[in-house]
Amino acid sequence: MIAAINAAPGRRFAVDLPSGMDADTGLPLGSCVRADHTATVVAPKAGFASAEARAYLGQVHVVGMGAPRKLLDEILNVEAGR
């Protein structure tokens, strides 16, 4: 299915992360959708920062879901200091 999506004409959109991508590493788990746009929820996934992920993400759009900004900042700061 992923090969068919990648071969199809037009733009490809991913929701949360491209199908076939590991959210933590940004590496493909076998076949991976090459999106033109990725709409991800709340914050970019950790793996989006990897150089390998860029070929699959396209333009990343962060979509809020109503989580309080203060809570998100606290969580992201804790994760950054792992």
All heavy atoms as a GROMACS GRO file, in nm:
protein
  586
    1MET      N    1   0.082  -0.119   0.000
    1MET     CA    2   0.000   0.000   0.000
    1MET      C    3   0.087   0.127   0.000
    1MET      O    4   0.058   0.221  -0.071
    1MET     CB    5  -0.092  -0.003   0.122
    1MET     CG    6  -0.186   0.115   0.126
    1MET     SD    7  -0.293   0.132  -0.016
    1MET     CE    8  -0.430   0.038   0.034
    2ILE      N    9   0.192   0.126   0.080
    2ILE     CA   10   0.279   0.244   0.088
    2ILE      C   11   0.347   0.270  -0.047
    2ILE      O   12   0.357   0.385  -0.090
    2ILE     CB   13   0.382   0.229   0.202
    2ILE    CG1   14   0.308   0.241   0.336
    2ILE    CG2   15   0.492   0.333   0.192
    2ILE    CD1   16   0.393   0.217   0.458
    3ALA      N   17   0.391   0.166  -0.115
    3ALA     CA   18   0.452   0.184  -0.247
    3ALA      C   19   0.352   0.246  -0.344
    3ALA      O   20   0.388   0.335  -0.423
    3ALA     CB   21   0.503   0.050  -0.301
    4ALA      N   22   0.226   0.205  -0.337
    4ALA     CA   23   0.123   0.261  -0.424
    4ALA      C   24   0.097   0.408  -0.391
    4ALA      O   25   0.080   0.491  -0.481
    4ALA     CB   26  -0.006   0.181  -0.412
    5ILE      N   27   0.096   0.441  -0.264
    5ILE     CA   28   0.076   0.581  -0.222
    5ILE      C   29   0.191   0.667  -0.274
    5ILE      O   30   0.169   0.775  -0.330
    5ILE     CB   31   0.065   0.590  -0.068
    5ILE    CG1   32  -0.065   0.527  -0.020
    5ILE    CG2   33   0.076   0.736  -0.022
    5ILE    CD1   34  -0.074   0.507   0.130
    6ASN      N   35   0.314   0.620  -0.255
    6ASN     CA   36   0.430   0.697  -0.301
    6ASN      C   37   0.435   0.712  -0.452
    6ASN      O   38   0.487   0.811  -0.503
    6ASN     CB   39   0.559   0.634  -0.249
    6ASN     CG   40   0.581   0.659  -0.101
    6ASN    OD1   41   0.530   0.754  -0.044
    6ASN    ND2   42   0.658   0.572  -0.038
    7ALA      N   43   0.383   0.615  -0.526
    7ALA     CA   44   0.386   0.619  -0.672
    7ALA      C   45   0.272   0.700  -0.732
    7ALA      O   46   0.278   0.741  -0.848
    7ALA     CB   47   0.382   0.477  -0.729
    8ALA      N   48   0.168   0.725  -0.655
    8ALA     CA   49   0.050   0.796  -0.706
    8ALA      C   50   0.083   0.942  -0.734
    8ALA      O   51   0.162   1.004  -0.661
    8ALA     CB   52  -0.064   0.785  -0.606
    9PRO      N   53   0.022   0.999  -0.838
    9PRO     CA   54   0.043   1.142  -0.865
    9PRO      C   55  -0.028   1.227  -0.760
    9PRO      O   56  -0.117   1.180  -0.690
    9PRO     CB   57  -0.020   1.160  -1.003
    9PRO     CG   58  -0.124   1.053  -1.011
    9PRO     CD   59  -0.069   0.937  -0.934
   10GLY      N   60   0.014   1.349  -0.748
   10GLY     CA   61  -0.048   1.442  -0.653
   10GLY      C   62   0.030   1.452  -0.524
   10GLY      O   63   0.137   1.393  -0.508
   11ARG      N   64  -0.026   1.528  -0.432
   11ARG     CA   65   0.041   1.550  -0.304
   11ARG      C   66   0.000   1.445  -0.203
   11ARG      O   67  -0.111   1.395  -0.205
   11ARG     CB   68   0.006   1.689  -0.251
   11ARG     CG   69   0.063   1.797  -0.339
   11ARG     CD   70   0.041   1.930  -0.279
   11ARG     NE   71   0.096   2.030  -0.372
   11ARG     CZ   72   0.108   2.156  -0.342
   11ARG    NH1   73   0.069   2.200  -0.226
   11ARG    NH2   74   0.159   2.239  -0.429
   12ARG      N   75   0.092   1.415  -0.114
   12ARG     CA   76   0.066   1.317  -0.009
   12ARG      C   77   0.066   1.388   0.126
   12ARG      O   78   0.155   1.467   0.157
   12ARG     CB   79   0.173   1.207  -0.013
   12ARG     CG   80   0.160   1.120  -0.136
   12ARG     CD   81   0.273   1.021  -0.150
   12ARG     NE   82   0.402   1.082  -0.178
   12ARG     CZ   83   0.440   1.126  -0.300
   12ARG    NH1   84   0.359   1.116  -0.402
   12ARG    NH2   85   0.559   1.179  -0.317
   13PHE      N   86  -0.034   1.355   0.207
   13PHE     CA   87  -0.049   1.414   0.339
   13PHE      C   88  -0.044   1.304   0.444
   13PHE      O   89  -0.106   1.200   0.427
   13PHE     CB   90  -0.183   1.489   0.351
   13PHE     CG   91  -0.191   1.608   0.261
   13PHE    CD1   92  -0.235   1.595   0.130
   13PHE    CD2   93  -0.154   1.734   0.305
   13PHE    CE1   94  -0.241   1.703   0.045
   13PHE    CE2   95  -0.159   1.843   0.221
   13PHE     CZ   96  -0.203   1.828   0.090
   14ALA      N   97   0.030   1.328   0.552
   14ALA     CA   98   0.038   1.234   0.663
   14ALA      C   99  -0.030   1.297   0.784
   14ALA      O  100  -0.019   1.417   0.807
   14ALA     CB  101   0.182   1.201   0.695
   15VAL      N  102  -0.097   1.213   0.862
   15VAL     CA  103  -0.160   1.259   0.985
   15VAL      C  104  -0.082   1.201   1.102
   15VAL      O  105  -0.069   1.079   1.115
   15VAL     CB  106  -0.308   1.216   0.991
   15VAL    CG1  107  -0.371   1.258   1.124
   15VAL    CG2  108  -0.385   1.276   0.874
   16ASP      N  109  -0.028   1.286   1.185
   16ASP     CA  110   0.055   1.261   1.302
   16ASP      C  111   0.198   1.225   1.264
   16ASP      O  112   0.290   1.287   1.313
   16ASP     CB  113  -0.007   1.157   1.395
   16ASP     CG  114   0.041   1.177   1.538
   16ASP    OD1  115   0.067   1.292   1.577
   16ASP    OD2  116   0.050   1.078   1.612
   17LEU      N  117   0.219   1.124   1.178
   17LEU     CA  118   0.350   1.095   1.123
   17LEU      C  119   0.329   1.007   1.000
   17LEU      O  120   0.226   0.942   0.988
   17LEU     CB  121   0.443   1.028   1.224
   17LEU     CG  122   0.416   0.885   1.264
   17LEU    CD1  123   0.549   0.823   1.308
   17LEU    CD2  124   0.319   0.879   1.378
   18PRO      N  125   0.422   1.010   0.906
   18PRO     CA  126   0.406   0.928   0.786
   18PRO      C  127   0.398   0.779   0.821
   18PRO      O  128   0.474   0.730   0.906
   18PRO     CB  129   0.532   0.957   0.704
   18PRO     CG  130   0.575   1.094   0.750
   18PRO     CD  131   0.543   1.095   0.897
   19SER      N  132   0.307   0.709   0.758
   19SER     CA  133   0.295   0.565   0.780
   19SER      C  134   0.428   0.497   0.750
   19SER      O  135   0.492   0.524   0.649
   19SER     CB  136   0.188   0.505   0.689
   19SER     OG  137   0.061   0.553   0.728
   20GLY      N  138   0.471   0.412   0.844
   20GLY     CA  139   0.596   0.340   0.827
   20GLY      C  140   0.715   0.406   0.896
   20GLY      O  141   0.825   0.352   0.895
   21MET      N  142   0.696   0.521   0.960
   21MET     CA  143   0.806   0.590   1.027
   21MET      C  144   0.801   0.561   1.177
   21MET      O  145   0.695   0.563   1.238
   21MET     CB  146   0.797   0.742   1.006
   21MET     CG  147   0.904   0.820   1.082
   21MET     SD  148   0.890   0.998   1.063
   21MET     CE  149   0.965   1.017   0.902
   22ASP      N  150   0.918   0.539   1.236
   22ASP     CA  151   0.929   0.526   1.380
   22ASP      C  152   0.929   0.667   1.440
   22ASP      O  153   1.015   0.749   1.406
   22ASP     CB  154   1.059   0.454   1.416
   22ASP     CG  155   1.074   0.431   1.565
   22ASP    OD1  156   1.094   0.531   1.638
   22ASP    OD2  157   1.067   0.315   1.608
   23ALA      N  158   0.834   0.695   1.529
   23ALA     CA  159   0.819   0.830   1.585
   23ALA      C  160   0.939   0.872   1.670
   23ALA      O  161   0.970   0.991   1.678
   23ALA     CB  162   0.692   0.838   1.668
   24ASP      N  163   1.005   0.775   1.733
   24ASP     CA  164   1.116   0.809   1.822
   24ASP      C  165   1.248   0.832   1.748
   24ASP      O  166   1.328   0.915   1.789
   24ASP     CB  167   1.136   0.699   1.926
   24ASP     CG  168   1.019   0.690   2.023
   24ASP    OD1  169   0.960   0.796   2.055
   24ASP    OD2  170   0.986   0.578   2.065
   25THR      N  171   1.271   0.758   1.640
   25THR     CA  172   1.400   0.770   1.569
   25THR      C  173   1.390   0.847   1.438
   25THR      O  174   1.490   0.896   1.388
   25THR     CB  175   1.457   0.631   1.536
   25THR    OG1  176   1.370   0.566   1.442
   25THR    CG2  177   1.472   0.546   1.661
   26GLY      N  178   1.270   0.854   1.380
   26GLY     CA  179   1.254   0.917   1.249
   26GLY      C  180   1.295   0.827   1.135
   26GLY      O  181   1.291   0.868   1.019
   27LEU      N  182   1.332   0.704   1.165
   27LEU     CA  183   1.375   0.610   1.062
   27LEU      C  184   1.256   0.532   1.008
   27LEU      O  185   1.161   0.505   1.081
   27LEU     CB  186   1.479   0.512   1.119
   27LEU     CG  187   1.608   0.575   1.170
   27LEU    CD1  188   1.695   0.470   1.237
   27LEU    CD2  189   1.682   0.643   1.057
   28PRO      N  190   1.261   0.496   0.880
   28PRO     CA  191   1.154   0.414   0.826
   28PRO      C  192   1.163   0.271   0.880
   28PRO      O  193   1.272   0.219   0.903
   28PRO     CB  194   1.178   0.417   0.674
   28PRO     CG  195   1.321   0.453   0.658
   28PRO     CD  196   1.359   0.533   0.780
   29LEU      N  197   1.047   0.213   0.902
   29LEU     CA  198   1.039   0.073   0.946
   29LEU      C  199   1.002  -0.009   0.824
   29LEU      O  200   0.889  -0.055   0.810
   29LEU     CB  201   0.934   0.058   1.056
   29LEU     CG  202   0.956   0.141   1.182
   29LEU    CD1  203   0.833   0.142   1.270
   29LEU    CD2  204   1.077   0.088   1.257
   30GLY      N  205   1.094  -0.021   0.730
   30GLY     CA  206   1.062  -0.082   0.600
   30GLY      C  207   1.017   0.028   0.508
   30GLY      O  208   1.078   0.135   0.501
   31SER      N  209   0.906   0.008   0.440
   31SER     CA  210   0.850   0.112   0.351
   31SER      C  211   0.792   0.225   0.433
   31SER      O  212   0.737   0.203   0.541
   31SER     CB  213   0.740   0.052   0.263
   31SER     OG  214   0.793  -0.046   0.178
   32CYS      N  215   0.804   0.347   0.380
   32CYS     CA  216   0.755   0.464   0.452
   32CYS      C  217   0.697   0.564   0.352
   32CYS      O  218   0.756   0.588   0.246
   32CYS     CB  219   0.869   0.529   0.530
   32CYS     SG  220   0.819   0.664   0.639
   33VAL      N  221   0.582   0.620   0.385
   33VAL     CA  222   0.520   0.722   0.300
   33VAL      C  223   0.611   0.844   0.293
   33VAL      O  224   0.666   0.888   0.394
   33VAL     CB  225   0.380   0.761   0.354
   33VAL    CG1  226   0.327   0.885   0.286
   33VAL    CG2  227   0.283   0.645   0.339
   34ARG      N  228   0.627   0.898   0.173
   34ARG     CA  229   0.701   1.024   0.154
   34ARG      C  230   0.596   1.134   0.139
   34ARG      O  231   0.544   1.158   0.031
   34ARG     CB  232   0.789   1.015   0.030
   34ARG     CG  233   0.905   0.919   0.047
   34ARG     CD  234   0.997   0.919  -0.076
   34ARG     NE  235   1.105   0.824  -0.060
   34ARG     CZ  236   1.221   0.851  -0.001
   34ARG    NH1  237   1.243   0.971   0.046
   34ARG    NH2  238   1.314   0.759   0.009
   35ALA      N  239   0.566   1.198   0.252
   35ALA     CA  240   0.460   1.299   0.257
   35ALA      C  241   0.511   1.434   0.207
   35ALA      O  242   0.629   1.466   0.222
   35ALA     CB  243   0.407   1.312   0.398
   36ASP      N  244   0.421   1.511   0.149
   36ASP     CA  245   0.451   1.650   0.115
   36ASP      C  246   0.421   1.740   0.234
   36ASP      O  247   0.483   1.845   0.252
   36ASP     CB  248   0.368   1.693  -0.005
   36ASP     CG  249   0.406   1.616  -0.130
   36ASP    OD1  250   0.521   1.629  -0.175
   36ASP    OD2  251   0.321   1.540  -0.181
   37HIS      N  252   0.326   1.697   0.315
   37HIS     CA  253   0.286   1.769   0.437
   37HIS      C  254   0.254   1.666   0.544
   37HIS      O  255   0.192   1.564   0.516
   37HIS     CB  256   0.161   1.854   0.414
   37HIS     CG  257   0.181   1.966   0.318
   37HIS    ND1  258   0.223   2.091   0.359
   37HIS    CD2  259   0.167   1.973   0.185
   37HIS    CE1  260   0.233   2.170   0.252
   37HIS    NE2  261   0.200   2.099   0.145
   38THR      N  262   0.296   1.696   0.668
   38THR     CA  263   0.263   1.612   0.783
   38THR      C  264   0.197   1.701   0.887
   38THR      O  265   0.257   1.799   0.932
   38THR     CB  266   0.388   1.546   0.843
   38THR    OG1  267   0.447   1.461   0.745
   38THR    CG2  268   0.354   1.465   0.967
   39ALA      N  269   0.073   1.668   0.926
   39ALA     CA  270   0.002   1.739   1.033
   39ALA      C  271   0.017   1.653   1.158
   39ALA      O  272  -0.038   1.543   1.166
   39ALA     CB  273  -0.145   1.757   0.997
   40THR      N  274   0.096   1.700   1.252
   40THR     CA  275   0.122   1.623   1.374
   40THR      C  276   0.052   1.688   1.492
   40THR      O  277   0.031   1.809   1.493
   40THR     CB  278   0.274   1.607   1.398
   40THR    OG1  279   0.296   1.507   1.496
   40THR    CG2  280   0.339   1.737   1.436
   41VAL      N  281   0.015   1.608   1.591
   41VAL     CA  282  -0.067   1.655   1.702
   41VAL      C  283   0.020   1.704   1.818
   41VAL      O  284   0.113   1.634   1.860
   41VAL     CB  285  -0.161   1.542   1.749
   41VAL    CG1  286  -0.249   1.588   1.864
   41VAL    CG2  287  -0.248   1.495   1.632
   42VAL      N  288  -0.009   1.821   1.868
   42VAL     CA  289   0.048   1.886   1.986
   42VAL      C  290   0.191   1.933   1.969
   42VAL      O  291   0.221   2.049   1.991
   42VAL     CB  292   0.035   1.798   2.113
   42VAL    CG1  293   0.094   1.867   2.234
   42VAL    CG2  294  -0.110   1.761   2.139
   43ALA      N  295   0.283   1.845   1.929
   43ALA     CA  296   0.424   1.883   1.915
   43ALA      C  297   0.489   1.786   1.817
   43ALA      O  298   0.442   1.674   1.800
   43ALA     CB  299   0.495   1.877   2.050
   44PRO      N  300   0.598   1.828   1.751
   44PRO     CA  301   0.669   1.735   1.663
   44PRO      C  302   0.717   1.613   1.742
   44PRO      O  303   0.754   1.624   1.859
   44PRO     CB  304   0.787   1.816   1.612
   44PRO     CG  305   0.746   1.958   1.628
   44PRO     CD  306   0.659   1.961   1.752
   45LYS      N  307   0.718   1.499   1.678
   45LYS     CA  308   0.769   1.376   1.739
   45LYS      C  309   0.921   1.387   1.750
   45LYS      O  310   0.986   1.457   1.672
   45LYS     CB  311   0.732   1.253   1.655
   45LYS     CG  312   0.585   1.243   1.620
   45LYS     CD  313   0.500   1.231   1.744
   45LYS     CE  314   0.353   1.231   1.712
   45LYS     NZ  315   0.283   1.353   1.745
   46ALA      N  316   0.979   1.317   1.846
   46ALA     CA  317   1.124   1.322   1.869
   46ALA      C  318   1.202   1.288   1.742
   46ALA      O  319   1.301   1.352   1.710
   46ALA     CB  320   1.163   1.227   1.982
   47GLY      N  321   1.154   1.190   1.668
   47GLY     CA  322   1.224   1.146   1.548
   47GLY      C  323   1.225   1.246   1.435
   47GLY      O  324   1.306   1.236   1.342
   48PHE      N  325   1.137   1.346   1.440
   48PHE     CA  326   1.132   1.446   1.333
   48PHE      C  327   1.262   1.525   1.325
   48PHE      O  328   1.292   1.585   1.223
   48PHE     CB  329   1.015   1.542   1.353
   48PHE     CG  330   0.879   1.484   1.327
   48PHE    CD1  331   0.860   1.347   1.307
   48PHE    CD2  332   0.768   1.565   1.325
   48PHE    CE1  333   0.734   1.295   1.284
   48PHE    CE2  334   0.642   1.514   1.301
   48PHE     CZ  335   0.624   1.379   1.281
   49ALA      N  336   1.339   1.527   1.433
   49ALA     CA  337   1.464   1.604   1.435
   49ALA      C  338   1.578   1.532   1.362
   49ALA      O  339   1.679   1.594   1.332
   49ALA     CB  340   1.505   1.631   1.580
   50SER      N  341   1.561   1.405   1.332
   50SER     CA  342   1.670   1.332   1.266
   50SER      C  343   1.679   1.371   1.119
   50SER      O  344   1.579   1.398   1.053
   50SER     CB  345   1.651   1.181   1.280
   50SER     OG  346   1.553   1.135   1.191
   51ALA      N  347   1.799   1.372   1.068
   51ALA     CA  348   1.821   1.408   0.928
   51ALA      C  349   1.749   1.312   0.834
   51ALA      O  350   1.699   1.352   0.729
   51ALA     CB  351   1.970   1.412   0.898
   52GLU      N  352   1.742   1.185   0.870
   52GLU     CA  353   1.679   1.084   0.786
   52GLU      C  354   1.529   1.108   0.770
   52GLU      O  355   1.470   1.073   0.669
   52GLU     CB  356   1.702   0.943   0.844
   52GLU     CG  357   1.846   0.899   0.841
   52GLU     CD  358   1.925   0.943   0.965
   52GLU    OE1  359   1.874   1.023   1.046
   52GLU    OE2  360   2.039   0.899   0.978
   53ALA      N  361   1.466   1.167   0.870
   53ALA     CA  362   1.321   1.189   0.867
   53ALA      C  363   1.279   1.292   0.762
   53ALA      O  364   1.169   1.286   0.708
   53ALA     CB  365   1.272   1.234   1.004
   54ARG      N  366   1.365   1.387   0.731
   54ARG     CA  367   1.330   1.497   0.640
   54ARG      C  368   1.277   1.448   0.505
   54ARG      O  369   1.188   1.510   0.447
   54ARG     CB  370   1.448   1.589   0.620
   54ARG     CG  371   1.480   1.668   0.744
   54ARG     CD  372   1.589   1.773   0.718
   54ARG     NE  373   1.650   1.805   0.846
   54ARG     CZ  374   1.778   1.792   0.871
   54ARG    NH1  375   1.861   1.754   0.778
   54ARG    NH2  376   1.825   1.820   0.991
   55ALA      N  377   1.331   1.339   0.455
   55ALA     CA  378   1.290   1.288   0.324
   55ALA      C  379   1.147   1.237   0.324
   55ALA      O  380   1.087   1.220   0.218
   55ALA     CB  381   1.384   1.176   0.281
   56TYR      N  382   1.090   1.213   0.442
   56TYR     CA  383   0.956   1.155   0.452
   56TYR      C  384   0.851   1.251   0.506
   56TYR      O  385   0.732   1.229   0.487
   56TYR     CB  386   0.961   1.032   0.544
   56TYR     CG  387   1.058   0.928   0.496
   56TYR    CD1  388   1.187   0.921   0.549
   56TYR    CD2  389   1.024   0.839   0.395
   56TYR    CE1  390   1.278   0.826   0.503
   56TYR    CE2  391   1.114   0.745   0.349
   56TYR     CZ  392   1.240   0.739   0.403
   56TYR     OH  393   1.329   0.646   0.357
   57LEU      N  394   0.892   1.358   0.572
   57LEU     CA  395   0.799   1.446   0.641
   57LEU      C  396   0.734   1.552   0.554
   57LEU      O  397   0.619   1.589   0.577
   57LEU     CB  398   0.869   1.516   0.757
   57LEU     CG  399   0.914   1.428   0.871
   57LEU    CD1  400   1.004   1.507   0.966
   57LEU    CD2  401   0.794   1.372   0.944
   58GLY      N  402   0.808   1.607   0.460
   58GLY     CA  403   0.758   1.725   0.390
   58GLY      C  404   0.750   1.841   0.489
   58GLY      O  405   0.825   1.847   0.587
   59GLN      N  406   0.657   1.931   0.468
   59GLN     CA  407   0.638   2.044   0.559
   59GLN      C  408   0.557   1.996   0.680
   59GLN      O  409   0.452   1.935   0.664
   59GLN     CB  410   0.566   2.158   0.489
   59GLN     CG  411   0.554   2.282   0.573
   59GLN     CD  412   0.490   2.396   0.496
   59GLN    OE1  413   0.461   2.388   0.378
   59GLN    NE2  414   0.464   2.505   0.565
   60VAL      N  415   0.607   2.021   0.800
   60VAL     CA  416   0.541   1.977   0.922
   60VAL      C  417   0.452   2.089   0.976
   60VAL      O  418   0.495   2.204   0.988
   60VAL     CB  419   0.644   1.934   1.029
   60VAL    CG1  420   0.574   1.899   1.160
   60VAL    CG2  421   0.727   1.817   0.978
   61HIS      N  422   0.329   2.052   1.009
   61HIS     CA  423   0.231   2.144   1.068
   61HIS      C  424   0.191   2.089   1.204
   61HIS      O  425   0.145   1.975   1.212
   61HIS     CB  426   0.107   2.157   0.980
   61HIS     CG  427   0.139   2.188   0.837
   61HIS    ND1  428   0.150   2.318   0.792
   61HIS    CD2  429   0.164   2.107   0.731
   61HIS    CE1  430   0.180   2.315   0.662
   61HIS    NE2  431   0.189   2.189   0.624
   62VAL      N  432   0.210   2.165   1.309
   62VAL     CA  433   0.171   2.121   1.443
   62VAL      C  434   0.028   2.167   1.468
   62VAL      O  435  -0.003   2.286   1.454
   62VAL     CB  436   0.266   2.178   1.551
   62VAL    CG1  437   0.219   2.137   1.689
   62VAL    CG2  438   0.408   2.130   1.525
   63VAL      N  439  -0.057   2.071   1.501
   63VAL     CA  440  -0.200   2.097   1.522
   63VAL      C  441  -0.230   2.080   1.670
   63VAL      O  442  -0.204   1.973   1.727
   63VAL     CB  443  -0.285   1.999   1.439
   63VAL    CG1  444  -0.432   2.024   1.461
   63VAL    CG2  445  -0.248   2.007   1.292
   64GLY      N  446  -0.282   2.183   1.732
   64GLY     CA  447  -0.316   2.175   1.873
   64GLY      C  448  -0.442   2.092   1.896
   64GLY      O  449  -0.520   2.068   1.805
   65MET      N  450  -0.456   2.043   2.018
   65MET     CA  451  -0.577   1.970   2.053
   65MET      C  452  -0.633   2.018   2.186
   65MET      O  453  -0.704   1.946   2.254
   65MET     CB  454  -0.553   1.820   2.052
   65MET     CG  455  -0.447   1.772   2.149
   65MET     SD  456  -0.427   1.594   2.136
   65MET     CE  457  -0.462   1.546   2.303
   66GLY      N  458  -0.595   2.138   2.223
   66GLY     CA  459  -0.650   2.198   2.344
   66GLY      C  460  -0.572   2.172   2.471
   66GLY      O  461  -0.615   2.211   2.578
   67ALA      N  462  -0.456   2.109   2.463
   67ALA     CA  463  -0.375   2.087   2.582
   67ALA      C  464  -0.317   2.221   2.628
   67ALA      O  465  -0.273   2.301   2.545
   67ALA     CB  466  -0.262   1.990   2.552
   68PRO      N  467  -0.319   2.247   2.759
   68PRO     CA  468  -0.265   2.375   2.809
   68PRO      C  469  -0.117   2.390   2.775
   68PRO      O  470  -0.039   2.297   2.792
   68PRO     CB  471  -0.285   2.365   2.960
   68PRO     CG  472  -0.388   2.260   2.980
   68PRO     CD  473  -0.372   2.165   2.865
   69ARG      N  474  -0.078   2.506   2.726
   69ARG     CA  475   0.059   2.532   2.685
   69ARG      C  476   0.158   2.509   2.800
   69ARG      O  477   0.266   2.456   2.780
   69ARG     CB  478   0.069   2.677   2.634
   69ARG     CG  479   0.205   2.711   2.577
   69ARG     CD  480   0.223   2.651   2.441
   69ARG     NE  481   0.342   2.569   2.440
   69ARG     CZ  482   0.378   2.484   2.344
   69ARG    NH1  483   0.303   2.469   2.240
   69ARG    NH2  484   0.488   2.415   2.352
   70LYS      N  485   0.120   2.548   2.923
   70LYS     CA  486   0.209   2.530   3.038
   70LYS      C  487   0.240   2.380   3.057
   70LYS      O  488   0.354   2.344   3.083
   70LYS     CB  489   0.146   2.587   3.164
   70LYS     CG  490   0.233   2.574   3.285
   70LYS     CD  491   0.170   2.636   3.409
   70LYS     CE  492   0.262   2.616   3.526
   70LYS     NZ  493   0.204   2.654   3.652
   71LEU      N  494   0.140   2.295   3.045
   71LEU     CA  495   0.161   2.151   3.060
   71LEU      C  496   0.253   2.098   2.950
   71LEU      O  497   0.344   2.020   2.976
   71LEU     CB  498   0.027   2.077   3.058
   71LEU     CG  499   0.034   1.925   3.064
   71LEU    CD1  500   0.098   1.879   3.194
   71LEU    CD2  501  -0.106   1.866   3.049
   72LEU      N  502   0.229   2.141   2.827
   72LEU     CA  503   0.313   2.098   2.716
   72LEU      C  504   0.458   2.140   2.736
   72LEU      O  505   0.550   2.061   2.713
   72LEU     CB  506   0.261   2.154   2.584
   72LEU     CG  507   0.123   2.105   2.539
   72LEU    CD1  508   0.080   2.179   2.414
   72LEU    CD2  509   0.125   1.956   2.517
   73ASP      N  510   0.479   2.263   2.780
   73ASP     CA  511   0.615   2.312   2.804
   73ASP      C  512   0.684   2.228   2.911
   73ASP      O  513   0.801   2.192   2.897
   73ASP     CB  514   0.613   2.459   2.846
   73ASP     CG  515   0.577   2.552   2.733
   73ASP    OD1  516   0.585   2.510   2.615
   73ASP    OD2  517   0.538   2.667   2.762
   74GLU      N  518   0.611   2.194   3.018
   74GLU     CA  519   0.670   2.112   3.124
   74GLU      C  520   0.708   1.974   3.072
   74GLU      O  521   0.818   1.925   3.100
   74GLU     CB  522   0.571   2.099   3.240
   74GLU     CG  523   0.554   2.226   3.320
   74GLU     CD  524   0.445   2.214   3.426
   74GLU    OE1  525   0.406   2.100   3.460
   74GLU    OE2  526   0.401   2.318   3.476
   75ILE      N  527   0.621   1.911   2.997
   75ILE     CA  528   0.648   1.778   2.943
   75ILE      C  529   0.765   1.782   2.847
   75ILE      O  530   0.854   1.698   2.854
   75ILE     CB  531   0.522   1.721   2.874
   75ILE    CG1  532   0.414   1.692   2.980
   75ILE    CG2  533   0.555   1.596   2.794
   75ILE    CD1  534   0.279   1.659   2.922
   76LEU      N  535   0.766   1.879   2.756
   76LEU     CA  536   0.874   1.888   2.659
   76LEU      C  537   1.007   1.916   2.726
   76LEU      O  538   1.110   1.864   2.684
   76LEU     CB  539   0.841   1.993   2.553
   76LEU     CG  540   0.723   1.959   2.462
   76LEU    CD1  541   0.690   2.076   2.373
   76LEU    CD2  542   0.750   1.834   2.380
   77ASN      N  543   1.008   1.997   2.831
   77ASN     CA  544   1.133   2.025   2.904
   77ASN      C  545   1.184   1.901   2.975
   77ASN      O  546   1.303   1.876   2.980
   77ASN     CB  547   1.114   2.140   3.002
   77ASN     CG  548   1.107   2.275   2.930
   77ASN    OD1  549   1.162   2.290   2.823
   77ASN    ND2  550   1.037   2.369   2.991
   78VAL      N  551   1.094   1.822   3.031
   78VAL     CA  552   1.134   1.699   3.100
   78VAL      C  553   1.191   1.600   2.998
   78VAL      O  554   1.295   1.539   3.022
   78VAL     CB  555   1.014   1.635   3.175
   78VAL    CG1  556   1.045   1.494   3.219
   78VAL    CG2  557   0.976   1.723   3.294
   79GLU      N  558   1.125   1.585   2.884
   79GLU     CA  559   1.173   1.491   2.781
   79GLU      C  560   1.308   1.536   2.726
   79GLU      O  561   1.392   1.453   2.694
   79GLU     CB  562   1.071   1.477   2.669
   79GLU     CG  563   0.948   1.399   2.711
   79GLU     CD  564   0.847   1.383   2.600
   79GLU    OE1  565   0.868   1.438   2.491
   79GLU    OE2  566   0.748   1.314   2.623
   80ALA      N  567   1.330   1.666   2.713
   80ALA     CA  568   1.456   1.717   2.659
   80ALA      C  569   1.572   1.688   2.755
   80ALA      O  570   1.686   1.672   2.712
   80ALA     CB  571   1.446   1.866   2.631
   81GLY      N  572   1.543   1.677   2.883
   81GLY     CA  573   1.647   1.654   2.982
   81GLY      C  574   1.665   1.509   3.020
   81GLY      O  575   1.727   1.478   3.119
   82ARG      N  576   1.611   1.418   2.939
   82ARG     CA  577   1.617   1.273   2.970
   82ARG      C  578   1.747   1.232   3.025
   82ARG      O  579   1.851   1.229   2.999
   82ARG     CB  580   1.587   1.190   2.846
   82ARG     CG  581   1.444   1.201   2.803
   82ARG     CD  582   1.421   1.111   2.688
   82ARG     NE  583   1.303   1.160   2.614
   82ARG     CZ  584   1.255   1.106   2.508
   82ARG    NH1  585   1.311   1.001   2.457
   82ARG    NH2  586   1.151   1.152   2.447
   0.00000   0.00000   0.00000
